[in-house]
Amino acid sequence: MADDDLPEETLDARGLLCPLPVLKARKRLKAMVRGAVLRVLATDPAAVIDIPHFCTEAGHVLVEMTESDGAQIYVIRRG
């Protein structure tokens, strides 16, 4: 399966506070196939620390971390 064929999903965690963005991302990633991509939208200030730490601990790859329209956008490749 080529990278372009891997599923990509979006998790809207805007308005949720720690630890909910990470818990919801963990649950969603667990249901995805290895190599799939999850885009997480968050507004929790703690997510800037929590999501990269979660990716490192869980073996996922934080592909990109950006900000748009007041929300942080995390692109995570499932490990």
Protein Blocks (a to p, Z undefined) as FASTA:
>chain_A
ZZklpccddddfehiacfklmmmmmmmmmmpcehiacddddfbfklmmmmmmmmmmnopa
cfbacdeehiacdddddZZ
